[in-house]
């Protein structure tokens, strides 16, 4: 029905309110100034207007981000930015639209809108931040797209926490892994994530696992969540003998990790050869590499112990003692324990690639859960920020020599 009017005056047509249902929209941008770097076009979002007891909440979501926009409902069915509110709409990892004016309304069954904004681009370096004045135009249709979940594209290490991302904000979801075991996922708000967009499990998954997602969910338009994804874990390397790498090495070695360094044939490249730390063999882990071990423990064993030497490249002022070099966890548990590898003392070596080596350090990592199967990931970081953190100079990353990995 139309809006009531005085006798003899035709009723005004009823306008479709913006907030009647969610919308799939594209945000188009036009630069108002000439700049050598463009900002792209066609940023996709889903706008939802969930029913709340307080002020209307407008949820703008895209894969990886959920933003709540403070827009006010208008009597003509439109939504307008309040004069005393600022709108920030992330465009991508490095760009945010800071909107100074925005009006949304429905026209011929489509959502349309316009406004002005500043596109702020930050590459993570204060020297190249930039702002550009832009006009924005919004167009979209009612949301009829089924939400989906994005799972890891490669097999997980058991030390990895399983995190699943939704393509848009979910109104409800009950999801589990079904297969090698049954693992429930829960809405996850850790590390600043929005629980409407992210599901996770803290359970330490077993090696050689294979699951598919099962359950139900929906977005704010009532579109049902698509669940046809699979999750796998890396193959079991076999039990590590805890023999100081003297025998065959049962481990998953990635990138530049080598089975061993020994006095005779342990040349990883033409530039170095190191004496083992203990016995005849030690494990070398090059920068950017990892080694994953599967250990079995007795009921009396409660901690992981190993010896490590940090191999320091030319020109590096390492801060690797601030970054974890090992993660240990009990399969089936929910805790992952990290530890750095302290760099204490140093001595020169005979190699040009790593002219300095730290003194041997004994690392002890407690195991926080019960269970007989333990997974250990030894990590040589791919980059080293040095003593001044991310805002300081970056240095070549150290490598590691590891020996005598065992439980006690």
N, C-alpha and C positions, 0 to 999 in steps of 0.2 A: 504494500500500500504506500501511497505518497504521504508526504508530510502534511498534517492537517492545516487548512487555510481558512480564512474568513469566508462567510457565505458569498457565493458568486465569484470567488477567486479560485482558479485551478490549483490543485495540489502540486507542490514541487516534487519532481521525481526523486525517488529514494536512491542515493548513491551507494554503491557497494563499498562497505568499509574495508580498508586495507587489511585489518586484523581478522577478517572472517576466516582465513586459512593461510597456511604457509605458502611461500613462493620460492621457486627456483629462479634466480636472477643472474644477470651479467652486469658488472659495473664497468662502464666504458670511460676512458679518460682522454682528455684533450689538453695538451700543453698550451698554456697561455703565453709562454715565452719560448724563444728558440734556444735549445740547449743541445749539445752534441750527444747527450745520452737520453734516450727515450725511456718511458716508464712502462711500455707495454700496453695491452688493451685486453678487454674481455675477461676481467677477473670474476670467477664464479663464486657465488655464495648461495646458501639457503637461508631465507629469513623466516623465522617462526615466532608466533605470538602466543605463548602458553598462557593458560588461565592462571592468574595469581590473585591473592587476596589484597595485595597492595597495588602499587603503581604498575602499569603495563610494562612487561618485559619483552624486549625485542631481541631475539637471539640470532646473530649472524654467524654462520658456521661454514667452514670449508675444511678439507682434509688438513688436519694438524692444528686447527685453531678454532676457538669459539670466543666470540666477543659479544657482550651485552651492550646494546645501543640504547641510550636514554632518549627515546622519541615520545612526543605527546600526541594523544588522540585528539582530533579536531571534530567539531560538530558536523562537518560535511563529509566525514568518512576518511579524510586524509590523515597522514601523520606528519608532524613537523618537528624539526629540531627546536628545542626550547632555547631562548636567548641566553640563558645562564648556564648552558651545558655545552661541553665539548665532546665531539665524537671522534674516536680513533678506530679506524678500520684497517687491520693488517692486510696488506696485499700479498706479500710473500715474506720470505725469511728476513729480508733486509729492508723492506719498504712498508711504510705506514702512511695511510691517508688521514690527515688531520682535517676534518670536515668543519667548515665554518657556517654552512647553511645547507639544509637538506629538506625537501618536501617530497613525500610519496603519496600517490593516489592511484585509483583504479580507472582504467580507460579501455572500453571495449573488451572487458574480460582479462586485461593484462595489467600488470603492475608497472607503472612508469614513475620516474622521479628525476630530479635534477638538483644540483648544488654546486658549491665551490669548495675547494680544498687546497691544502698544501701537501704535496707528496714528499715525505722525508725519507731519504735513502741513506742507510748507514752500512758501510762495508766492514764495520768492526775496527776501522782505523779513523781516528779523529781528523786526520789530514784530508780525507776524501768524503766526509759527510756532505750532503747537499740537499737543498730544498727547492722545489719547483711549484709555482702556482699552477693549478689545473682546474678545469671544469669537469664535473662528473655527471654522467647520465646513467640511469638505472632502468633496465627493462627486464621483464620476466613473466613467466606463466605460473599458474598454480602448481605446486609441488606434486608431481606424480611419479617421481623417481624413487625406486626402492633403495634404501640405504644399504651399503655394503661394509664389510670389514676387511681391512688390509692386514695381512699376517706377514711375518718375516719371510722374505723371498728365498732365504738359504737355510740350511739345517742349523739349528741352535746348538751351541755348546751347553751342557748342563749348568754351567756357571752363569749363563745368560738368563735374565729375567724375561719371561714371556710378556710382551706388551702388544696389544691389538688395537688398531686405530679405526674409528668409524669415519665414513665419508661425509657425514653430517651429524649434527647433534641428535642424540637419541632420547625419546621420551621415556622408553623402558627397554630393558634388555636382560635376559637370563640366558647365559651362554656357558657351555662347558666344552672341554676337550673329551672326546670319546675315542678309545682305541687301546693303545698299550696299557693305559690306565684311565681313570675318570678324574678330570681335573677341572673344578669349577673356576670360572673367571669372575671377577668382581669389578665394579666401577672403580676407576683408579684416578685419584687426584694428586698423586705424588709428583714432586718436582715441578709444581705449578701447572700440571696438566688439568684439563677440565674433565670431570668424571662423566659428563654427557657425551664425550668424544673418545674416551679411552677405557679399555678393559685390560685387566692384567691378572697374573697369578704369580705369587712368590714361591710356589713349590719348585724345588730343584728336580727337574725332569731327568729320567734315566737316559743312558746312552741307547742308541739304536731304536728310538721311539718313533711311532707313527700314529697320528691322531687326525680326526676331522672335527670341525666345529658343529655343535648341535645346540638346539634351544630355540628361543624365539625373541623377537624384539620388534620395535616399530619407531618411526620418526614422529614428529609432531603433527604430520598430516595423516597419520595412520598407515602409511606405507610399510609393509612388512620387511623386516631385515632379511637380506639374502645370506644364507649360510651354506656355502659349498666349498669352503677353504680347508686346506690341510696344513698341519704343522708337523715337522720332523726334527729329530735331534741327530747329531753326528754319530757315526758308527763307533761302537765300542772298540778301543784300540787293544783291548786285552789288559790283564792285570799287570801292573808294573811291579817288578820283583823287589823293589826297594834295596837294590844291590849297588847303589852308587854308579849306575850306568856301566858297570863292568861287563854285563852280558848283553844280549839283544835288547834293544830299547823298544818297549811297547808304549808308544805315545803318538798323539796326533800333532805333527809338526807343520806349522804354517809359515809361509813366506821363507825367510832366510834361516829358520831354525835348522840346525844340523844335528845329525844323530849324536855325534860326539867330537870332541877334540882330544887327540892323543899325541904322544911324543913323536910319533912316527908318520902318520898319514892324516893328521887332523887339519889339513890346510883347507879352509873354507873358500878363500880366494888366494891370489898370489901374494898378498901383502902381509900375512901374519901366520904364526903358529905359536900356540900357548901351551905351557905345561899344564897338565891336569891339576885340579885343586887337591884331590885325594885319590890315591890309587893310580890306575893307568888311564882312566877315561873320565871326562866331565862333559856336561851338556852345554853347548854354545847356543845362545839365542840372540840373533842379530836384531838391530833396531827395527821396529815395526813387526816383529814376529811373536808368536806364542807357541807354547808347548802344553798340551793337555794330557794329563795322566789319570789313570784309574787305579786307585789304591784300595786294598781291603784291610779293614782293621779288626782288632779284637775288642771286646767289651772294656778292657782295661786301658785302651789307648784313647787319648783325648786331645791330642794336638799334632800338628804337622811341624816338622823341623827340617831345615836344609841350610846349606852354606852357599853364599853367593859372592862373586866379585863383579864389580861394575867396571866395564871397559870404556874409557872416556875418550871421545874423538878429539882431534886437534881443534883448539879454539873454543871449546865448550866450557861453560861455567855451570855444571849440572845442578839441577834441582830435583833429580830423580828420586831423592829420598822423600819428597813430598807426594809422589805419585805411586799408587799401588803397583807392585811388581808381581804380586801373587794374589789369587783368589782361591779359597778353599771352601768346600761345602759338602754336606752329607746328602746323598741322593734320597729324595723323599722328604727331606726337611724343608725349612723355609728361610734359613739364614745363610748368607754368603759373607764370609769374613775376608776382608782385604788387609794387606800389610804392605808398607813401603820397604824398600831395600836401603837401609842407611849407608851413606857414603862417608866412611870414617878412615882417615889416613889415605895416603896414596904413595905410589912408587912408579918410577919410569919403567917402560917396557922397551923391547927391541923392535917394535912395529911402528910404522908411520901412520896407519889408520887409527890406532888406539895407543897413543904415546904414553898414556897414564892409566893405571889400574888402581882401584881402591884396595884397601886391606880386606881380607875375607871377613864377612859378617855372618853370624848365625841368626837365622830368622825363625821365629816361633809363632805359629798361627793356631789359636784355639779352635776346636770344632764345637759348634754351638748346638748341634742336634744329635739325637741318637740314631744309630743305623750302622750297617756294616760296610757300605760302599761309599768311598770318598772320591770326589773329583777335585783335581788341582789344576789350575791354569797359571802357568808362569809367563810373564808378560814383559817384553822389552818395548817400551813406548816408541811410537813412530816419530814423535817430536818432543822437544824439551824446551820449555819456556824460559828456563834459567831462573835466577834468584828474584827477578822482578815480576814474575807472573806473566799473564797474557799480554799486558801492555808494554812489556819490555822486549828486548831483542830475542829472536828465536835462535836456537843453537842446534847443531847436529846432535842427534840423540845417542845416548850410550847403548852399548850392548851388554849382555850378561853372560857370565860363566857360572853354572850351577852344578852342585854336587851333593851327594849324601841326602837325597830326598827320602824321608821316612816318617812313619808315625810312631809315636811313643806315648 
